[in-house]
Amino acid sequence: MLEAPTETRGPLGAAWSGLAGAITFLTVVPVPGGGDLRRAAAWFPVVGAAVGALAGGVRAGLDPVLGATAATVLALAALVIVTGALHQDGLADTADGLGVRGDRDRRLAAMRDSSIGVFGALALIGWTLLMVVVLDRLSTARAVEALVAAAALGRWAALLHAAWSPPARADGLGASFAVGRVALILASGVAAAAAIALCGVGPGLAAIAAGLVVAGASVLHVRVTLGGRTGDTLGATVALAEVVVCTVLLAVWRG
């Protein structure tokens, strides 16, 4: 359970509360106390990098035994499991909402429907197939680098999405999740540093640009179609940024 901030904790306590909040929100890993979501934004790329490292470890560990394709599928399964399919659920709901013919209210209502429609299913199939194909074409070392960078940049893109778009509803995660300027600057620095350190300057900058483009495009799209962000569009932004970053890295490394 995410708890309210306690001002007497001090800097280290506040930092831990934010990290714990990011872990609790972004993964299924249990954390005592749950942390504080309002302090969590700065830690999103850190937790994302850890999630990517887990998936990368599965790919690296199973590649010699099962081959790249099977190892990639299991790596993506680990990625989805450790996050509780949070971002894939958001991607499916957002796709279903955008596939509805009608006004903003009908789209938002469709996104709250717990069942997955045709557009949601197609979005999940497309995300999975593209991730498998892209990562399968990378060496083990490159696949690990791509997974870590994409997972970190995907959470950073979601922060940009939250910071640049108003909430579409008065309630829900889209309304309650706010990103402060300092947290966004810190998260941006961490995400950029991780991408460049892992992938090199050129590929790292290309990956950063890819995350930025996804964030900007998602903001523009939700402003026009939904009137703003929701919890689902935040999750969809993560998933889309992951697959776009991995695809761009493949193109750069093969170029």
The 8 nearest C-alpha neighbors of each residue, nearest first, counted from 0:
[[1, 33, 2, 32, 34, 23, 31, 35],
 [2, 0, 33, 34, 35, 36, 20, 3],
 [3, 1, 35, 34, 0, 4, 33, 32],
 [2, 4, 35, 5, 1, 37, 34, 36],
 [5, 3, 35, 6, 2, 13, 16, 37],
 [4, 6, 7, 8, 3, 13, 12, 9],
 [5, 7, 8, 4, 9, 13, 12, 10],
 [8, 6, 5, 9, 12, 13, 4, 10],
 [9, 7, 12, 6, 5, 13, 10, 11],
 [8, 10, 12, 7, 11, 13, 6, 14],
 [11, 9, 13, 12, 14, 8, 15, 7],
 [12, 10, 14, 13, 9, 15, 8, 16],
 [11, 13, 8, 15, 9, 14, 10, 16],
 [12, 14, 16, 10, 11, 15, 9, 8],
 [15, 13, 11, 17, 16, 12, 10, 18],
 [14, 16, 18, 12, 17, 13, 19, 11],
 [15, 17, 34, 13, 19, 35, 14, 18],
 [18, 16, 39, 38, 20, 14, 15, 19],
 [17, 19, 15, 21, 20, 16, 42, 39],
 [20, 18, 34, 22, 16, 17, 21, 15],
 [19, 21, 34, 35, 36, 17, 23, 39],
 [20, 22, 39, 18, 24, 19, 23, 25],
 [23, 21, 19, 25, 20, 24, 26, 18],
 [22, 24, 20, 21, 26, 25, 33, 19],
 [23, 25, 21, 22, 26, 20, 36, 27],
 [26, 24, 22, 23, 21, 82, 27, 85],
 [27, 25, 82, 28, 81, 22, 23, 24],
 [26, 28, 81, 82, 83, 29, 23, 25],
 [27, 29, 26, 30, 23, 22, 81, 82],
 [30, 28, 27, 23, 31, 33, 22, 26],
 [29, 31, 33, 32, 19, 23, 28, 22],
 [32, 30, 33, 29, 34, 19, 0, 23],
 [31, 33, 34, 30, 0, 1, 2, 19],
 [32, 34, 1, 0, 30, 31, 20, 23],
 [35, 33, 20, 16, 19, 1, 32, 2],
 [34, 36, 20, 2, 1, 16, 37, 17],
 [35, 37, 20, 39, 38, 1, 21, 17],
 [36, 38, 35, 39, 40, 177, 17, 176],
 [39, 37, 17, 36, 35, 40, 16, 41],
 [38, 40, 17, 21, 36, 20, 42, 37],
 [41, 39, 42, 43, 182, 38, 178, 21],
 [40, 42, 182, 186, 39, 43, 185, 183],
 [43, 41, 45, 40, 39, 18, 44, 21],
 [42, 44, 46, 40, 45, 154, 41, 21],
 [45, 43, 151, 47, 46, 154, 190, 42],
 [46, 44, 48, 42, 47, 43, 49, 151],
 [45, 47, 49, 43, 48, 44, 50, 42],
 [46, 48, 151, 44, 150, 50, 45, 49],
 [47, 49, 151, 147, 51, 45, 46, 50],
 [50, 48, 52, 46, 47, 51, 53, 45],
 [49, 51, 47, 53, 52, 48, 46, 54],
 [52, 50, 147, 146, 48, 54, 150, 49],
 [51, 53, 55, 49, 147, 50, 54, 56],
 [54, 52, 56, 50, 55, 51, 49, 57],
 [55, 53, 74, 51, 57, 56, 78, 52],
 [56, 54, 143, 52, 58, 53, 57, 51],
 [57, 55, 59, 53, 54, 58, 60, 52],
 [56, 58, 74, 60, 54, 55, 59, 61],
 [57, 59, 70, 55, 74, 56, 61, 71],
 [60, 58, 56, 62, 57, 61, 139, 55],
 [59, 61, 57, 58, 56, 62, 63, 64],
 [60, 62, 64, 70, 58, 63, 59, 65],
 [61, 63, 66, 67, 70, 65, 64, 59],
 [64, 62, 61, 66, 65, 60, 59, 67],
 [63, 65, 61, 62, 66, 60, 70, 67],
 [66, 64, 62, 61, 69, 63, 70, 67],
 [67, 65, 62, 68, 63, 69, 64, 70],
 [66, 68, 62, 70, 135, 69, 71, 65],
 [69, 67, 71, 135, 70, 66, 72, 131],
 [68, 70, 72, 71, 67, 65, 66, 73],
 [69, 71, 58, 67, 62, 73, 61, 68],
 [72, 70, 74, 68, 69, 73, 58, 67],
 [71, 73, 69, 75, 74, 70, 76, 68],
 [72, 74, 76, 70, 75, 71, 77, 69],
 [75, 73, 54, 71, 77, 57, 58, 76],
 [74, 76, 78, 72, 77, 73, 79, 71],
 [77, 75, 73, 79, 74, 78, 80, 72],
 [76, 78, 80, 74, 75, 79, 54, 81],
 [79, 77, 75, 76, 54, 81, 80, 74],
 [80, 78, 84, 76, 82, 77, 81, 83],
 [79, 81, 83, 77, 82, 78, 76, 84],
 [80, 82, 26, 83, 78, 79, 27, 77],
 [83, 81, 26, 84, 79, 80, 27, 85],
 [82, 84, 80, 85, 81, 27, 79, 26],
 [85, 83, 79, 87, 82, 86, 88, 80],
 [86, 84, 83, 88, 87, 82, 89, 234],
 [85, 87, 234, 89, 88, 84, 238, 235],
 [86, 88, 90, 84, 89, 85, 91, 238],
 [89, 87, 91, 86, 85, 90, 84, 92],
 [90, 88, 231, 234, 235, 86, 92, 87],
 [89, 91, 235, 87, 93, 88, 92, 94],
 [119, 90, 92, 94, 88, 89, 93, 122],
 [93, 91, 110, 95, 89, 94, 90, 119],
 [92, 94, 96, 90, 95, 91, 231, 89],
 [93, 95, 119, 97, 91, 96, 118, 92],
 [96, 94, 119, 118, 98, 92, 93, 97],
 [97, 95, 106, 110, 93, 109, 98, 94],
 [96, 98, 94, 99, 95, 93, 106, 224],
 [97, 99, 95, 96, 94, 118, 100, 106],
 [100, 98, 96, 97, 106, 101, 95, 105],
 [101, 99, 98, 102, 106, 105, 97, 96],
 [100, 102, 105, 99, 103, 106, 104, 98],
 [101, 103, 105, 104, 106, 100, 224, 99],
 [102, 104, 106, 225, 105, 107, 224, 101],
 [105, 103, 107, 106, 102, 108, 225, 101],
 [106, 104, 108, 107, 103, 102, 101, 109],
 [105, 107, 96, 103, 109, 104, 108, 99],
 [106, 108, 110, 104, 109, 105, 96, 103],
 [107, 109, 105, 111, 110, 106, 104, 112],
 [110, 108, 106, 96, 112, 111, 107, 105],
 [109, 111, 92, 96, 107, 108, 112, 93],
 [112, 110, 108, 109, 113, 107, 92, 96],
 [111, 113, 109, 110, 114, 108, 115, 92],
 [114, 112, 111, 115, 110, 92, 109, 88],
 [115, 113, 112, 116, 92, 111, 109, 110],
 [116, 114, 119, 120, 113, 91, 117, 92],
 [117, 115, 119, 118, 95, 120, 114, 91],
 [116, 118, 120, 119, 121, 115, 95, 122],
 [119, 117, 95, 121, 94, 120, 116, 122],
 [91, 120, 118, 95, 94, 122, 116, 121],
 [119, 121, 117, 123, 122, 118, 124, 116],
 [120, 122, 124, 118, 119, 123, 125, 117],
 [121, 123, 119, 125, 120, 124, 91, 126],
 [124, 122, 126, 120, 125, 121, 127, 91],
 [125, 123, 121, 127, 122, 126, 128, 120],
 [124, 126, 122, 128, 123, 127, 121, 129],
 [127, 125, 123, 129, 124, 128, 130, 122],
 [128, 126, 124, 130, 125, 129, 131, 123],
 [129, 127, 131, 125, 130, 126, 124, 132],
 [128, 130, 132, 126, 131, 127, 133, 125],
 [129, 131, 127, 133, 128, 132, 242, 134],
 [132, 130, 128, 134, 129, 133, 135, 127],
 [131, 133, 129, 135, 130, 134, 128, 136],
 [134, 132, 130, 136, 135, 131, 129, 246],
 [133, 135, 137, 136, 131, 142, 132, 130],
 [134, 136, 132, 68, 133, 137, 67, 131],
 [137, 135, 134, 133, 132, 138, 249, 67],
 [138, 136, 134, 142, 135, 141, 139, 133],
 [137, 139, 141, 140, 142, 136, 135, 134],
 [138, 140, 142, 141, 59, 143, 137, 58],
 [139, 141, 143, 142, 138, 144, 59, 137],
 [140, 142, 144, 138, 143, 139, 137, 145],
 [143, 141, 145, 139, 137, 144, 140, 134],
 [142, 144, 55, 146, 140, 141, 145, 139],
 [143, 145, 141, 147, 142, 146, 197, 148],
 [146, 144, 142, 148, 143, 147, 245, 149],
 [147, 145, 51, 149, 143, 144, 148, 150],
 [146, 148, 51, 48, 150, 52, 144, 149],
 [147, 149, 194, 145, 151, 150, 146, 152],
 [150, 148, 241, 152, 146, 151, 244, 147],
 [149, 151, 47, 153, 51, 147, 148, 152],
 [152, 150, 44, 47, 48, 148, 153, 149],
 [153, 151, 155, 149, 154, 150, 190, 210],
 [152, 154, 237, 240, 150, 156, 241, 155],
 [155, 153, 157, 156, 152, 44, 151, 237],
 [154, 156, 152, 158, 157, 153, 44, 151],
 [157, 155, 214, 159, 153, 158, 154, 210],
 [156, 158, 160, 154, 233, 155, 159, 236],
 [159, 157, 161, 155, 160, 156, 162, 154],
 [160, 158, 162, 156, 157, 161, 163, 214],
 [159, 161, 157, 158, 163, 214, 162, 218],
 [162, 160, 158, 159, 163, 164, 157, 178],
 [161, 163, 159, 160, 178, 164, 158, 177],
 [162, 164, 160, 161, 159, 218, 165, 215],
 [165, 163, 227, 161, 218, 162, 228, 160],
 [164, 166, 227, 228, 167, 163, 161, 226],
 [167, 165, 228, 227, 174, 173, 168, 229],
 [166, 168, 227, 226, 228, 229, 225, 165],
 [169, 167, 170, 166, 174, 171, 173, 229],
 [168, 170, 174, 166, 167, 171, 173, 175],
 [171, 169, 168, 174, 172, 175, 173, 166],
 [172, 170, 173, 174, 175, 230, 168, 169],
 [171, 173, 230, 175, 174, 176, 229, 170],
 [172, 174, 229, 230, 166, 171, 228, 175],
 [173, 175, 166, 172, 170, 171, 176, 169],
 [174, 176, 172, 173, 177, 171, 170, 166],
 [177, 175, 172, 173, 174, 178, 37, 161],
 [176, 178, 175, 179, 161, 162, 37, 174],
 [179, 177, 162, 40, 183, 182, 158, 180],
 [180, 178, 182, 181, 183, 177, 162, 40],
 [179, 181, 183, 182, 184, 178, 162, 185],
 [182, 180, 184, 183, 179, 185, 41, 178],
 [183, 181, 41, 185, 179, 184, 180, 40],
 [182, 184, 186, 180, 181, 185, 187, 179],
 [185, 183, 187, 181, 182, 186, 180, 188],
 [186, 184, 182, 188, 187, 183, 41, 181],
 [185, 187, 41, 183, 189, 188, 184, 182],
 [188, 186, 184, 190, 185, 189, 183, 191],
 [187, 189, 185, 191, 186, 190, 192, 184],
 [188, 190, 186, 192, 187, 191, 193, 185],
 [189, 191, 193, 187, 192, 188, 44, 152],
 [192, 190, 194, 188, 193, 189, 187, 195],
 [193, 191, 189, 195, 190, 194, 196, 188],
 [192, 194, 196, 190, 191, 195, 197, 189],
 [195, 193, 203, 148, 191, 197, 192, 196],
 [196, 194, 203, 199, 200, 192, 198, 197],
 [197, 195, 193, 194, 199, 192, 198, 200],
 [198, 196, 194, 195, 144, 193, 199, 148],
 [197, 199, 203, 195, 202, 194, 196, 144],
 [200, 198, 195, 203, 202, 196, 201, 197],
 [199, 201, 195, 203, 202, 204, 198, 196],
 [200, 202, 204, 203, 199, 205, 195, 198],
 [203, 201, 205, 204, 198, 199, 200, 206],
 [202, 204, 195, 194, 206, 200, 198, 205],
 [203, 205, 207, 201, 206, 202, 200, 208],
 [204, 206, 202, 208, 203, 207, 209, 201],
 [207, 205, 209, 203, 244, 204, 208, 202],
 [208, 206, 204, 210, 209, 205, 211, 203],
 [207, 209, 211, 205, 206, 210, 212, 204],
 [210, 208, 206, 212, 207, 211, 244, 205],
 [211, 209, 207, 213, 240, 208, 212, 156],
 [210, 212, 208, 214, 209, 213, 215, 207],
 [211, 213, 215, 209, 214, 210, 216, 208],
 [214, 212, 216, 210, 211, 215, 240, 217],
 [213, 215, 156, 211, 217, 212, 160, 216],
 [216, 214, 212, 218, 217, 213, 211, 219],
 [215, 217, 213, 219, 218, 214, 212, 220],
 [216, 218, 220, 214, 215, 219, 213, 221],
 [219, 217, 215, 221, 220, 216, 160, 164],
 [218, 220, 216, 222, 217, 221, 215, 223],
 [219, 221, 217, 223, 218, 222, 216, 224],
 [222, 220, 225, 224, 227, 223, 218, 219],
 [221, 223, 226, 227, 219, 220, 225, 224],
 [222, 224, 220, 221, 226, 225, 219, 227],
 [223, 225, 221, 222, 226, 220, 103, 97],
 [226, 224, 221, 103, 227, 222, 223, 167],
 [225, 227, 222, 167, 223, 221, 224, 228],
 [228, 226, 167, 222, 165, 166, 221, 225],
 [227, 229, 166, 167, 173, 232, 164, 165],
 [230, 228, 173, 232, 231, 167, 166, 172],
 [229, 231, 173, 172, 233, 232, 234, 228],
 [230, 232, 89, 234, 229, 233, 93, 235],
 [231, 233, 235, 229, 234, 230, 228, 93],
 [234, 232, 230, 236, 157, 231, 235, 229],
 [235, 233, 86, 89, 231, 237, 232, 236],
 [234, 236, 90, 232, 89, 238, 237, 233],
 [235, 237, 239, 233, 234, 238, 157, 240],
 [238, 236, 153, 234, 240, 235, 154, 239],
 [237, 239, 235, 241, 240, 236, 86, 87],
 [240, 238, 236, 242, 241, 237, 235, 243],
 [239, 241, 153, 243, 237, 210, 238, 242],
 [242, 240, 149, 238, 153, 244, 239, 243],
 [241, 243, 245, 239, 244, 240, 130, 246],
 [242, 244, 246, 240, 245, 241, 247, 239],
 [245, 243, 247, 206, 241, 246, 149, 242],
 [244, 246, 248, 242, 243, 247, 145, 149],
 [247, 245, 243, 249, 248, 244, 133, 242],
 [248, 246, 250, 244, 249, 245, 243, 251],
 [249, 247, 251, 245, 250, 246, 252, 244],
 [248, 250, 246, 252, 247, 251, 253, 245],
 [249, 251, 247, 253, 248, 252, 254, 246],
 [252, 250, 254, 248, 253, 249, 247, 202],
 [251, 253, 249, 254, 250, 248, 202, 247],
 [254, 252, 250, 251, 249, 248, 137, 136],
 [253, 251, 252, 250, 249, 248, 247, 202]]
